[in-house]
Amino acid sequence: MPGLVVVASSGFFLADARAHDDENHVTPETVSAATPETDAVQEPASFPLDIGGPFELTDQHGVVRNHDDYDGRRPLVFFGYARCESICPVALKVMLEAVDLLEETGDKLQPILITIDPENETPAVLLQEMPRLHPRLIGLTGEVAAIADVQKLFRVDAQLTGTSRTGNPMFAHGSLIYLLGANGKVMTLLPPIFDSKTMAEKLRPYLVAETVN
Amino acid sequence: MKILSAIVLAGALGMGLIPGAQAATSERVQITGEIIDTWCYVSEIMGGGEAITGTAHHQCAVWCAAGGIPVGLLAETGEIYMVLKLGDDDTSNANPRILEIQSNRVVVEGNVMERDGIQYIVIDEIVENAGITNRTHDDYGVIPEFGVPGQ
């Protein structure tokens, strides 16, 4: 089966730490090199699962924003909460560094945090927290029902699990990062397990395709 | 192991037969492997390889999954599949059902798709579950050490 050899040597699988054949051993380092080809650029299709859709929420300045309201910048969305003390800061750090890396090459994204704690994270709270994370990060919040609707669109589960030592609520929640296309549909999603450079490499082809088209 | 169709798809991608980032179709598969903590395993933040599987990393893996880190299925052939969905649940992220099978050796049926060099799986059914069989703590202890209760 020739395809097997091609697969193993092209790094299209994430990792193969158990492989004993050195020639076919694919490590996380080769994951970094496993990017989509950019030679034949065309408009990428949406992610092959029905995820995402149009939404309208309120940003940290009290301005109503929708899924496509960012001066031509593609929204890159993370669901979390600004006062998180565990996974959100780590995932957001990588995501925001990837945004900055892409900005250096003219590939413009709009980083967005949609809070999964709308009861506590009002526009006023987000206005305090967003600049601490990134100067261009937009925080979106809304009524509890509105946030729940958006979570459902993006299949993001979230549960309150307790209170931190500092008194902040703690949530367990989905931590995927979503690149949005037309009508808020997900072009691709990325788990927050890569470094920022790898994440930027995986996002760039979508932005290049947009520029060409 | 019926991953042949997925291999063919990925092979076509590797050879450039399907252009750009849009290449993604779904293939029906049955895969045997272990549910793992993808963050620690892929990032190698706590070292790499076998020590980040099985009993040695179970506690941390449960914590990561509880926090919403996507779990993966490490197939016995070495490929990693990011689990997008389990059964009828809407999501696999921070899904309590995932916590119950973390580090378990399972046989699953579902659909695999590839995107941006990442293999994703939507699991329809866990056909077999042998539980936690990979006793890596015999060789590696508990990784990380703060995963030992009371530490």
Interface residues (C-beta under 8 A of the other chain):
Chain A: M1 P2 G3 L4 V6 V7 S9 S10 G11 F12 F13 L14 A15 D16 A17 R18 A19 V26 T27 P28 V31 A34 T35 P36 E37 T38 D39 A40 V41 Q42 E43 P44 A45 F47 P48 L49 S86 I87 K152 R155 V156 D157 A158 Q159 T161 A172 H173 G174 S175 L176 M187 T188 L189 L190 P191 P192 I193 F194 D195 K202 P205 Y206 A209
Chain B: L4 I7 V8 A10 G11 A12 L13 G14 M15 G16 P19 G20 A21 Q22 A23 A24 T25 S26 T38 W39 Y41 V42 S43 E44 G48 G49 E50 A66 G67 G68 I69 P70 G72 L74 T77 G78 E79 I80 M82 L84 K85 D90 T91 N93 A94 N95 M113 E114 R115 D116 G117 I118 Q119 V122
